[in-house]
């Protein structure tokens, strides 16, 4: 063992083993880091896709419904007759079936477009509820999202409004799965002109007819507050600023 050549060979072998071990450990660590980076990039990409496909449309129709309902309440408060006449172009929901396009795009547009905006909201809520288990919202859990979205539904439900399961049915009707999109306003009007299909939207139509007559306004206020709560939750969770406040500022209204 005193032979220098033997000692050198042993030392060389030990060094080689140590070097190989460190190299292997380095490679494994780099591979793990690369895998974590790829997983994180994939997670961020999936989250972006979910935000674009599910949450952003929901935010849009929360905003549009809040603005429309607030506008209706403001006009009712300014009306000496306590009626919002643009909503009262028909007396009963069943009268909407089979109408000419001129009604949907003319005197009846305010009523029908109000129904359309809410139907789109139901469509967005329906889709989001389907993917809640797969959503990742910053420092929030899916239970809060479900609770807040249910609260929105309850606002439209109160006092025999739009029944809960009817909202689900409307939501499915509003989604074109083949094209992965909500129905356009024109497609919605075509749907209403079909007597059999339009019957599933009568409760929605009645909601706005009753509101136009100044009835059950407390449920409109409840829906507004619930919409505001969900919109603020989504603003905080996915970023992008205060969506409701920005919409009102664009209309020249300082406060909600």
C-alpha positions as CSV (number, residue, x, y, z in Angstrom):
1,X,0.0,0.0,0.0
2,X,3.0,2.3,0.3
3,X,3.5,2.1,-3.5
4,X,2.8,5.7,-4.7
5,X,1.2,4.3,-7.9
6,X,-1.3,2.3,-5.9
7,X,-2.1,5.3,-3.7
8,X,-2.5,7.6,-6.7
9,X,-4.8,5.0,-8.3
10,X,-7.0,4.7,-5.2
11,X,-7.2,8.5,-4.8
12,X,-8.0,8.9,-8.5
13,X,-10.7,6.3,-8.2
14,X,-12.2,8.0,-5.1
15,X,-12.1,11.4,-6.8
16,X,-13.8,9.9,-9.8
17,X,-16.5,8.4,-7.7
18,X,-17.1,11.6,-5.8
19,X,-17.1,13.6,-9.1
20,X,-19.6,11.1,-10.6
21,X,-21.8,11.3,-7.6
22,X,-21.8,15.1,-7.6
23,X,-22.4,15.2,-11.3
24,X,-25.3,12.8,-11.0
25,X,-26.8,14.8,-8.2
26,X,-26.4,18.0,-10.1
27,X,-28.1,16.5,-13.2
28,X,-31.0,15.1,-11.1
29,X,-31.4,18.5,-9.4
30,X,-31.4,20.3,-12.7
31,X,-33.9,17.9,-14.2
32,X,-36.2,18.3,-11.1
33,X,-35.9,22.1,-11.4
34,X,-36.7,21.9,-15.1
35,X,-39.7,19.7,-14.4
36,X,-41.0,22.1,-11.8
37,X,-40.5,25.0,-14.1
38,X,-42.4,23.2,-16.9
39,X,-45.2,22.3,-14.5
40,X,-45.4,25.8,-13.3
41,X,-45.5,27.2,-16.8
42,X,-48.2,24.6,-17.7
43,X,-50.2,25.6,-14.6
44,X,-50.0,29.3,-15.4
45,X,-51.0,28.6,-19.0
46,X,-54.0,26.5,-17.9
47,X,-55.0,29.2,-15.4
48,X,-54.8,31.8,-18.1
49,X,-57.0,29.6,-20.4
50,X,-59.5,29.2,-17.6
51,X,-59.5,32.9,-16.9
52,X,-60.1,33.8,-20.6
53,X,-62.7,31.1,-21.3
54,X,-64.6,31.1,-18.0
55,X,-63.9,33.9,-15.6
56,X,-63.6,36.9,-18.0
57,X,-67.0,36.2,-19.7
58,X,-68.5,35.9,-16.2
59,X,-67.0,39.2,-15.2
60,X,-68.3,40.8,-18.3
61,X,-71.9,39.7,-17.8
62,X,-71.8,40.5,-14.1
63,X,-70.9,44.1,-15.0
64,X,-73.5,44.4,-17.8
65,X,-76.3,43.0,-15.6
66,X,-75.3,45.3,-12.7
67,X,-75.4,48.3,-15.0
68,X,-78.7,47.4,-16.6
69,X,-80.5,46.6,-13.3
70,X,-79.1,49.8,-11.7
71,X,-80.3,51.7,-14.7
72,X,-83.8,50.3,-14.5
73,X,-84.0,51.0,-10.7
74,X,-82.8,54.6,-11.3
75,X,-85.5,55.2,-14.0
76,X,-88.2,53.7,-11.8
77,X,-87.2,56.1,-9.0
78,X,-87.4,59.0,-11.4
79,X,-90.7,57.9,-12.9
80,X,-93.9,59.5,-11.4
81,X,-95.9,56.4,-12.5
82,X,-93.3,54.0,-10.9
83,X,-93.1,52.1,-14.2
84,X,-90.3,51.5,-16.6
85,X,-92.3,51.7,-19.9
86,X,-89.5,50.4,-22.2
87,X,-89.8,47.0,-20.4
88,X,-93.6,46.9,-20.7
89,X,-94.0,46.4,-24.5
90,X,-96.0,43.2,-23.7
91,X,-98.2,42.3,-20.8
92,X,-97.3,38.6,-20.4
93,X,-94.3,36.6,-21.3
94,X,-96.2,34.3,-23.6
95,X,-96.8,37.2,-25.9
96,X,-93.1,37.3,-26.9
97,X,-93.3,34.1,-29.0
98,X,-93.6,34.4,-32.7
99,X,-93.0,38.1,-32.9
100,X,-91.4,39.7,-35.9
101,X,-87.7,40.7,-35.8
102,X,-88.8,44.4,-35.7
103,X,-89.9,44.0,-32.1
104,X,-86.7,42.4,-30.9
105,X,-84.7,45.0,-32.7
106,X,-87.1,47.9,-32.1
107,X,-89.6,48.8,-29.4
108,X,-89.0,45.5,-27.5
109,X,-85.2,45.7,-27.6
110,X,-84.8,47.0,-24.1
111,X,-86.9,44.2,-22.6
112,X,-85.4,41.5,-24.7
113,X,-81.8,42.7,-24.4
114,X,-82.2,42.8,-20.6
115,X,-83.4,39.2,-20.7
116,X,-80.5,38.4,-23.0
117,X,-77.9,39.8,-20.7
118,X,-79.2,37.9,-17.7
119,X,-79.5,34.7,-19.8
120,X,-75.8,35.1,-20.7
121,X,-75.0,35.6,-17.0
122,X,-76.8,32.3,-16.3
123,X,-74.8,30.7,-19.1
124,X,-71.5,31.9,-17.6
125,X,-72.5,30.8,-14.1
126,X,-73.5,27.4,-15.3
127,X,-70.1,26.9,-17.1
128,X,-68.1,28.2,-14.1
129,X,-69.9,25.9,-11.7
130,X,-68.9,23.0,-14.0
131,X,-65.2,23.7,-13.7
132,X,-65.0,25.0,-10.1
133,X,-63.0,21.9,-9.0
134,X,-60.3,22.8,-11.5
135,X,-60.1,26.5,-10.8
136,X,-57.1,28.0,-8.9
137,X,-57.9,31.5,-7.5
138,X,-55.3,33.5,-5.7
139,X,-55.5,32.7,-2.0
140,X,-59.2,31.8,-2.3
141,X,-61.0,28.5,-2.4
142,X,-63.6,27.2,-4.7
143,X,-66.2,27.2,-1.8
144,X,-66.3,31.0,-1.8
145,X,-66.8,31.2,-5.5
146,X,-69.6,28.7,-5.4
147,X,-71.2,30.5,-2.4
148,X,-71.0,33.9,-4.2
149,X,-72.4,32.6,-7.5
150,X,-75.2,30.9,-5.6
151,X,-76.0,34.2,-3.9
152,X,-76.4,35.8,-7.4
153,X,-78.8,33.1,-8.4
154,X,-80.8,33.6,-5.2
155,X,-81.3,37.3,-6.0
156,X,-83.1,36.4,-9.2
157,X,-85.0,33.6,-7.5
158,X,-86.7,35.4,-4.6
159,X,-90.5,35.5,-4.4
160,X,-91.1,33.1,-7.3
161,X,-88.7,34.8,-9.6
162,X,-86.5,32.8,-11.9
163,X,-86.4,29.3,-10.4
164,X,-83.0,27.9,-9.6
165,X,-83.2,24.9,-11.9
166,X,-84.7,27.1,-14.6
167,X,-81.6,29.3,-14.4
168,X,-79.5,26.1,-15.1
169,X,-81.7,25.3,-18.0
170,X,-81.4,28.8,-19.4
171,X,-77.6,28.6,-18.9
172,X,-77.4,25.4,-21.0
173,X,-79.6,26.8,-23.7
174,X,-77.4,29.9,-24.0
175,X,-74.2,27.9,-24.7
176,X,-73.4,26.7,-28.2
177,X,-71.1,23.7,-27.4
178,X,-70.2,23.2,-31.1
179,X,-68.7,26.7,-31.4
180,X,-67.7,27.0,-27.7
181,X,-69.5,30.3,-27.3
182,X,-72.7,31.9,-25.9
183,X,-75.6,32.6,-28.3
184,X,-75.6,36.0,-30.0
185,X,-78.4,38.4,-29.4
186,X,-79.9,37.5,-32.8
187,X,-79.7,33.8,-32.0
188,X,-81.4,34.5,-28.7
189,X,-84.2,36.3,-30.5
190,X,-84.6,33.4,-32.9
191,X,-84.9,31.2,-29.9
192,X,-87.7,33.3,-28.4
193,X,-89.6,33.3,-31.7
194,X,-89.9,29.5,-31.3
195,X,-93.0,29.0,-29.2
196,X,-91.9,25.6,-27.7
197,X,-88.3,26.7,-26.8
198,X,-89.3,30.2,-25.6
199,X,-91.5,28.8,-22.8
200,X,-88.4,28.0,-20.9
201,X,-87.6,31.7,-20.8
202,X,-91.0,32.9,-19.5
203,X,-89.8,33.2,-15.9
204,X,-86.9,35.3,-17.0
205,X,-89.2,37.5,-19.1
206,X,-91.7,37.8,-16.1
207,X,-88.8,38.9,-13.9
208,X,-88.3,41.9,-16.1
209,X,-92.0,42.6,-16.7
210,X,-92.6,42.6,-12.9
211,X,-89.6,44.8,-12.4
212,X,-90.8,47.2,-15.0
213,X,-94.1,47.5,-13.1
214,X,-92.2,48.3,-10.0
215,X,-92.9,44.9,-8.3
216,X,-90.5,42.9,-6.1
217,X,-87.7,45.5,-6.4
218,X,-86.1,44.2,-3.2
219,X,-85.0,41.1,-5.1
220,X,-83.4,43.3,-7.8
221,X,-81.5,45.1,-5.0
222,X,-80.4,41.7,-3.6
223,X,-79.3,40.6,-7.1
224,X,-77.3,43.8,-7.5
225,X,-75.5,43.4,-4.2
226,X,-74.7,39.7,-4.9
227,X,-73.4,40.6,-8.4
228,X,-71.2,43.3,-6.9
229,X,-69.8,40.9,-4.3
230,X,-69.0,38.3,-6.9
231,X,-67.5,40.8,-9.3
232,X,-65.2,42.2,-6.5
233,X,-64.1,38.7,-5.6
234,X,-63.2,37.9,-9.2
235,X,-61.4,41.3,-9.5
236,X,-59.3,40.4,-6.5
237,X,-58.7,36.8,-7.6
238,X,-57.8,37.2,-11.2
239,X,-56.6,40.8,-11.3
240,X,-57.4,43.4,-13.9
241,X,-58.7,46.3,-11.7
242,X,-62.1,47.2,-10.4
243,X,-64.4,46.1,-13.2
244,X,-67.7,47.5,-12.0
245,X,-66.2,50.8,-11.0
246,X,-64.5,51.1,-14.4
247,X,-67.8,50.4,-16.2
248,X,-69.6,53.2,-14.4
249,X,-66.7,55.6,-14.9
250,X,-67.0,54.9,-18.7
251,X,-70.6,55.9,-18.5
252,X,-69.7,59.1,-16.6
253,X,-71.1,57.8,-13.3
254,X,-68.8,58.4,-10.3
255,X,-70.3,55.9,-7.8
256,X,-72.2,52.7,-7.9
